[in-house]
Amino acid sequence: MAGKQSPQFEMHSEYPRWSQELLPGQAGTLRLTLDPGIHDHGQEQPVVQGAFIYSDDVRAPQALVKVMARIEG
């Protein structure tokens, strides 16, 4: 994606519109950040967050990328 980076999207905010075109065969990097400070402290718990990627591919117009983590401490 030629060094382009999206704005930071946050869980409880209005999502800005942002898009980036990837041509067939091109690759990009998806960076997801988990802030463990927003979860309850003192108990181990699973956390699942996701991001949708939309495409003009008629066979797969959207994909959901999920990140699963376990917060300890």
C-alpha positions in Angstrom: 0.0 0.0 0.0 3.0 2.2 -0.6 3.5 3.2 3.0 -0.1 4.5 3.4 -1.7 4.1 6.9 -5.3 4.5 7.9 -6.5 6.7 10.7 -6.9 4.9 14.0 -10.3 3.4 14.5 -11.6 3.0 18.1 -14.1 0.6 19.4 -16.7 3.2 20.8 -16.3 6.0 18.3 -17.8 6.9 15.0 -15.8 5.3 12.3 -14.3 7.7 9.7 -14.6 6.7 6.1 -11.3 5.4 4.7 -10.5 3.2 1.8 -7.4 1.9 0.1 -7.3 0.1 -3.3 -5.3 -3.0 -3.7 -4.9 -4.4 -7.1 -5.0 -8.2 -7.7 -1.8 -9.7 -6.4 -0.9 -6.8 -4.2 -0.6 -7.2 -0.4 -1.2 -4.9 2.5 -0.8 -5.0 6.3 -3.7 -4.9 8.7 -2.6 -3.7 12.2 -5.1 -4.2 15.0 -4.3 -2.8 18.5 -5.8 -4.2 21.7 -6.0 -1.9 24.7 -6.1 -4.3 27.7 -6.8 -1.3 30.0 -10.4 -1.1 29.0 -11.2 -4.5 30.3 -11.9 -5.6 33.9 -8.7 -6.0 36.0 -8.1 -9.0 38.3 -9.9 -11.7 36.2 -8.7 -13.7 33.3 -11.0 -13.2 30.4 -11.1 -13.9 26.7 -11.4 -10.9 24.4 -12.6 -11.0 20.8 -12.4 -8.0 18.5 -12.9 -7.8 14.7 -12.6 -5.7 11.7 -14.6 -5.9 8.4 -12.8 -5.6 5.1 -15.1 -4.7 2.2 -14.3 -5.6 -1.4 -15.7 -5.3 -4.9 -15.2 -9.1 -5.4 -18.6 -10.4 -6.1 -17.7 -13.8 -4.6 -16.5 -12.3 -1.3 -17.8 -8.8 -0.9 -16.7 -8.6 2.8 -14.4 -10.5 5.1 -14.3 -10.4 8.9 -10.9 -10.6 10.5 -11.1 -11.6 14.2 -8.4 -11.3 16.9 -8.8 -13.4 20.0 -6.7 -12.8 23.1 -6.8 -13.7 26.8 -6.2 -10.9 29.3 -4.4 -12.1 32.4 -3.7 -10.2 35.5 
